[in-house]
């Protein structure tokens, strides 16, 4: 990653977190990524923080690769009655395909990217299947290798391996471990 060397002025970072993909549907707030990114630049932003869903990009603990995940609102640790931070609808997301499409759109506009995760839930419980420090490292390693193999790290400026550590995330293993201490 050489993107930090390219930065010559302050960054204005917006936090799209999981919304960039979980609200990418007809009439969703991120239905049209081109329009959303153009509006972002017009408002003076030059960086965006997103959740790439590393637990979904990486293979599962048993080595299985899943391309599509069904995400149901208000599942997991973080639930939002109004869906302000979540999503009010059940959606199917494809994190690998979405990253392949979304990140080049950011790069075309000179938008830098911060990667962060909460291990958000999906119907198959993938967020609960990732247990232990080694699994945390593995899923991020596989995700970063996926991005590198597709030349998608050019504008990545940081990686936050677990946002809102230790409490406000859905990394179930960590929460169980901390509750026994």
C-alpha positions in Angstrom: 0.0 0.0 0.0 1.6 3.2 -1.1 -1.6 5.3 -0.8 -0.4 7.1 2.3 2.6 8.5 0.4 0.1 10.1 -2.1 -1.8 12.1 0.5 -0.8 15.7 0.4 -3.7 17.4 2.1 -6.1 16.6 5.0 -8.6 13.8 4.6 -12.3 14.3 5.1 -13.6 10.8 5.9 -17.2 9.8 5.8 -18.4 6.6 7.5 -20.5 4.4 5.2 -19.6 1.3 7.3 -22.0 -1.5 6.3 -24.6 0.8 4.6 -22.6 1.0 1.3 -23.5 -2.7 0.6 -26.5 -3.4 2.9 -28.4 -0.5 1.3 -27.3 -1.1 -2.2 -30.7 -2.1 -3.6 -33.5 -0.4 -5.6 -34.5 2.8 -3.8 -31.8 2.2 -1.1 -29.6 5.0 0.0 -26.7 3.5 -1.9 -28.6 2.1 -4.8 -26.3 3.9 -7.3 -22.7 3.8 -6.2 -21.7 6.2 -8.9 -24.2 8.8 -7.9 -23.4 8.4 -4.2 -19.7 8.7 -4.7 -20.1 11.7 -7.0 -22.3 13.4 -4.3 -19.6 12.5 -1.7 -16.9 14.3 -3.7 -19.2 17.3 -4.4 -19.7 17.7 -0.6 -15.9 17.8 -0.2 -15.1 14.3 1.1 -12.1 12.5 -0.2 -12.2 9.3 2.0 -14.7 6.7 3.0 -14.7 4.1 5.8 -16.4 0.8 4.8 -16.9 -2.6 6.3 -15.6 -5.1 3.7 -17.1 -8.0 5.7 -13.9 -9.9 6.0 -15.7 -12.8 7.7 -17.7 -13.2 4.5 -15.0 -12.4 2.0 -12.7 -15.1 3.5 -13.5 -18.8 3.3 -15.4 -20.2 6.2 -13.5 -22.0 9.0 -14.0 -25.3 7.2 -12.7 -23.9 3.9 -16.0 -23.4 2.2 -16.4 -20.3 0.0 -19.8 -18.5 0.1 -20.5 -15.7 -2.4 -24.0 -14.6 -1.2 -25.2 -13.9 2.3 -28.7 -13.1 3.4 -28.7 -10.3 6.0 -31.8 -10.0 8.2 -32.3 -6.8 10.2 -31.8 -6.7 13.9 -29.9 -9.9 14.2 -26.7 -10.2 16.2 -25.4 -7.9 18.9 -26.2 -4.6 17.3 -29.9 -4.1 16.7 -31.6 -0.8 15.7 -35.3 -0.4 15.9 -35.2 2.5 13.5 -32.5 1.0 11.2 -30.7 4.3 11.2 -27.4 2.5 11.3 -28.6 -0.8 10.0 -31.0 -1.7 7.3 -34.7 -2.1 7.6 -35.0 -4.8 5.0 -33.7 -8.3 4.5 -31.1 -8.2 1.8 -28.7 -10.5 0.0 -25.2 -9.2 -0.3 -22.2 -10.4 -2.3 -19.2 -8.9 -0.5 -16.5 -10.2 -2.9 -18.3 -9.0 -6.0 -19.3 -5.7 -4.4 -15.7 -4.9 -3.5 -14.6 -5.7 -7.0 -17.1 -3.1 -8.3 -17.1 -0.5 -5.5 -13.4 0.1 -4.8 -12.4 0.9 -8.4 -15.2 3.5 -8.4 -13.6 5.1 -5.4 -10.2 5.0 -7.0 -11.5 6.6 -10.2 -12.7 9.6 -8.1 -9.5 9.8 -6.0 -11.4 8.6 -2.9 -9.3 7.0 -0.2 -10.7 4.0 1.7 -10.5 2.9 5.3 -11.4 -0.7 6.1 -13.1 -1.6 9.3 -15.4 -4.3 10.5 -18.0 -5.2 13.1 -18.5 -8.8 12.0 -22.1 -8.1 11.2 -24.6 -10.9 11.2 -26.0 -13.0 8.3 -28.6 -15.7 8.2 -26.0 -18.5 8.1 -24.4 -17.2 11.3 -20.9 -16.7 9.7 -20.2 -14.0 12.3 -20.5 -16.6 15.0 -18.3 -19.1 13.2 -15.2 -17.0 13.4 -13.7 -17.9 16.8 -10.4 -16.9 18.3 -7.5 -14.6 17.5 -6.2 -16.9 14.8 -9.5 -16.8 12.9 -9.6 -13.0 13.2 -6.1 -12.8 11.6 -7.0 -15.5 9.0 -10.2 -13.8 7.7 -8.4 -10.4 7.5 -5.4 -12.0 5.8 -7.6 -13.7 3.2 -9.5 -10.5 2.6 -6.4 -8.4 2.2 -4.9 -11.0 -0.2 -8.2 -11.0 -2.2 -7.9 -7.2 -2.5 -4.2 -7.4 -3.3 -4.8 -10.1 -6.0 -7.4 -7.8 -7.6 -5.2 -4.7 -7.3 -7.7 -3.0 -4.9 -5.3 -1.8 -2.3 -4.1 1.3 -4.1 -6.3 3.7 -2.2 -6.6 1.8 1.1 -5.2 4.0 3.8 -5.8 2.0 6.9 -7.3 -1.3 8.3 -9.1 -1.3 11.6 -9.4 -5.1 12.3 -12.2 -4.8 14.8 -14.2 -1.5 15.1 -15.5 -0.4 18.5 -13.4 -3.0 20.3 -14.2 -4.6 22.7 -18.0 -4.1 23.1 -19.9 -2.7 20.1 -19.2 -5.4 17.5 -20.5 -8.8 16.6 -17.3 -10.7 17.1 -19.1 -13.2 19.3 -16.0 -15.1 20.4 -14.4 -12.0 21.9 -17.5 -11.1 23.8 -17.8 -14.6 25.3 -14.1 -14.5 26.2 -14.4 -11.1 27.9 -17.5 -12.1 29.8 -15.5 -14.9 31.5 -12.7 -12.6 32.7 
